[in-house]
Amino acid sequence: MLLAEVAQATQRLADAGVPSPRNDAEELAAFVHGVKRGELHSVKDADFDARYWETIARREQREPLQHITGLAYFRYLELQVGPGVFVPRPETESVVGWAIDAVRAMDVVEPCIVDLCTGSGAIALALAQEVPRSRVHAVELSEEALRWTRKNVEGSRVDLRQGNALDAFPDLDGHVDLVISNPPYIPLTEWEYVAPEARDYDPELALFSGEDGLDLIRGLERTAHRLLRPGGVVVIEHADTQGGQVPWIFTEERGWADAADHPDLNNRPRFATARRAMP
C-alpha cells in the first residue's frame, strides 16, 4: 500500500512542479513512518500513516522538504533547519571540498578558518569535522537564523558570534589561513526567477545583494583581505551566471594573487578563490 501511495504522491508533486518528485515523495514517506528510504517496502499496510498526505500537500505548495522534516544533510552532517535560516544546498558541498583540500595543502598544524554569513552553520561545522585540528570561527547577522545555528553548533568547537560579516573578528586580523563564505548573491532584478522554495521560504537577507548580486561580495573582499595572513586563501560561492565576474573583484591592485573561478559538480562556475599576496 505505501509504495502505491508513494507513486501517487510522486505524480502529485511532479504536477506541482517540484524538481525531484520521487525523491521527495520517498523522503517524506520515510520521515512520517520513521524508517529509512530503503526500508519503505517493510511498512505494513495497517501501519500506513495518513499524515503522509499532509506532508505531501505542504510540499505541493513548494514548502522546502527540509522545512517539513526539520533536517538538512550536508556532506557528513545532519543539520536542524526551518523558517528563518537558509537551507544549505548540495552545490556548496563542492565549495567546502575545495576549501578542505586547500587547508590540508597549507601544512599548518592548527589552521585558523573563518566562515562569513554562516547561516545554519553547515560550512563551519563541515570544516571543523573534516579538518580535525582546525580552529573554526563563524559569524551570522540574523537573530532568526542564529536560533538554528546555535542548535547545530552546540557541542562542537565552532566559535559562533553574532555580527556583521563586514567588520567581524577584528581580533583575528592578519592571522587567518582560510576565509570562506556562501553569501547572498542573487541580483534583485532576478527575484521573479528564483525557485519558490528559496524565494518564499529562505530569508531575503540570505538571498539578495544589490542590482547585480555582488554588493556583499565586494565588501567581503575587504574583510577577507583584513583577516587573512599573507598567503592565506579566500573561497567565495557565487551564482553560476556570475562566473568570470567575481575573480575580477580580487585584483592584484587590491592585494590578491591567483584569483580564479571553479566549477561545481555540474560543471557550472560556482565559486571563486584568491590568495592574499605576499608583501
N, C-alpha and C positions, 0 to 999 in steps of 0.2 A: 504493500500500500504506500509506504513512504516514498519509495523510488518513483511510483506513478505520480504522487503529489509533487515531487521534485521536478519531474518532467513538465507537469502543468505549470508549476511556478516559473520554470525556465522560460517557457513561452510567454508568460505574462511579463516577465522582466525584459525579455527581448522586445516585445511590443511597446514597452515603455521607453525604449532607447537606452537601457542600461548596457554599458560597454562589454561586460563579462557576465552574461546572464546565467550560464550554467554554473560557473564558479560560485557566484553569489547565492544562487538557489541552494547549492550544496552546503556552502559555509553556514547559511542561516539554518538549514535543517540540522546540521551538526551542533550548532550553538543551542538551539531550542531543546534538542534531545540529549544534550550532554555527552556526545560521542565525538570521535574524530571523523573527518570526511570519509576515510576509508572504511569506516565501520557502519555506514548508514544502512547497509543491507541487513545488519544484525538487529535493527529496531523492529520489534514485533508490531503487527497491525494494531493490536489492542493498546499499544503504548504510544500511538500517534498523538501528538500534542497539537490541538487546533490553534494554539498561539503562533504556530508557524505562519499561518496566513496573515496574522497581524504584522509580523516582521516583513513579509513579502509586500504587503500594502505600503509599509513605510519605505521600502527600497524602491517600489514603483514610483513614489514621489521624489525619487532621486536623493533621499537622505543617505549619506555615506554608510556603506556597510560597517565601517569601523565605529560609527556613532551608535549603531544598533547593537553591536556586540560589545562595545566599550573597549575593544582591543585593536591594536595595530601591530603588525610584525615588521621588523626592520633588521636586516642581517640576522644576528643570533638573538635578538631581543624581542620580548613581548611587552608592549607599552600600553598604558592606560590613556585613552583619548576620549574626547567628547566635545560638546559645544564650547567654543571659546579658544580652542587650540588647533593649530594647523595639523592635519593628518599627514604623517610622513609618507613619501612616495617611493616606489621602487627605484626610480631613476637616481635618487640621491644615494642609493647604496653604492653605485659605481664611483661617485664622488668621494665617499668615505674610503672605499677600497684604494683609490689613488693616494689619498692622504696617508693611509696606514703604511703603504709602501714607501712613501716619501720620508716619513718619520723614521722608519726602520733603516733606511739608507743613510740617514744622518749619523748613525752610530753614536747617539747621545745616550748616556746611561739613564737619565730621568728626564725625558723630553717634556717641555712645557708647551701645552696646547690650549688655545682659546677658541671657543665656539661662540660666534656672534649671532644674535637672533635665534636662540636655541629652540624655541617652541616647546615641543614635547620632551626635548632632551635627547632625541634619537641619536644625533651625531655625536654629542659629547659622551653619551653612555657607550656607544659602539667603540669609540676610540679608547675610552677607559678600559673597556673589556678586552679589546684586541691588541692594545699596546700596554702590557701589564704594569710597567714601571712609570708610566706617564703621569704627569700632574695636569689634570684637565680642569679648565675654568670655563664657565658658561654664563651668558647674560641674556635676559629676556625683559622686555619693557612691559608687556601686558600682564596685569594682575590676573585677568581671566585665564590666560594661558598658564601662568605660574601655578595655579591650583593643580593643574595636571602635571607640570614639570616636577613640582615638589614630590608628588606621589611617586613618580618614576625614578627620581634620583635618590630617594630615601634608601639609606644603607649602602649607597655607592660612595666613591671617593671624589665625585664631581663637586667642585666648588661652584655653587649656583648663586648668582646675585641678580637682583632686580635693578634695571637701569637702562639707559640709552646706549646702544652699541657704539655710537659716535664718540662718546667720552668715557667709555668703560675701562676699567682696570688700569688706572694711572700708576698703580703700584707695580705693574709688570712691564712698564715701558722699557723697550730695548732688551728684554730678556726672554722673549717668546720664540720658540722654534717653529711653530706652525699656527697660523690663523686660518680658520675655516668658517664658512658661512653659507647657509641657504637663505638668502634674504628675500624680501618681496621684490619681484622684478617684472610684474605684468604691467604693460602700459595702460593708463586709464582709458585710452581710446579702444582697448580690446575688451572692455567689460562684457559686452553682449556675446562675445565668442567663447567666453570661459565656460567650462562644463558646469552644469547646475550643482553637482556635488561640491565643487570648490566655491563657485560664486555665491551660492545661497547658504552655505554652511561653514566654510572656512572663514576665519576673521579677516576683514578687509585689510587690517594692518599687516597681515602676513602675505598679502597678495599683490597689492598695487603700489607703484612707486613712480609717480610723475608721468608726464606725457609720453616719454619713451621707455619707461620702466627702469631706467638706470640711475635715478636720483640717489637712492640709498647706496648703491654700489660705488658711486663717485665718492660719497662720504666715507664708506668703509675702506676705500683705498688709502685715505689718510690715516684712519685708525690702525689699519694693518701695518703701515709704514712706521707709525709711532711705537707699536707693540713689538714688532719683530727685531731680533738681533740681526746684524749683517749676516747674510747667507740664509736667513730664515725664509720660510715659504708661505705664501698665501694661496688659498683654494676657495674660489667663489662659484657657486652654481648660478646659472642663468637660463633663460628660455632658449629653446633650440633656434628660434628666429633671431637671436642676438649673437649668434656665432660670428666672430670676427670683430664685433664692436667692443666687447669687454676688455680683451687684451690691450686695446688702444688706450684704455684708462690707466694702465700700469706701464707708463713710459719711462725711458731711460732718464729723461729730463726730471722726472719726479722721484728718481732714486731706485728704479727697478731694473732687473735683468731677466732675460729668458721668459718673457711673457708669451703665453701660448694658450690655445684652445684645445679641448679634448672632447672626444665623442662619448656618448653613453652606449649602453648595450645595443641600442637600435641604430647606432652609427650616426646619431644626430649630435651636433655641437651642444654640449651640456654644461661644461664648467671651464673656467679659466684659471690658470696658475701663473704665478710670478715669484721671483726670488728677490729679496731685498739686496740691493747691490752692496758690494764691499766698499768701504770708504777709500 
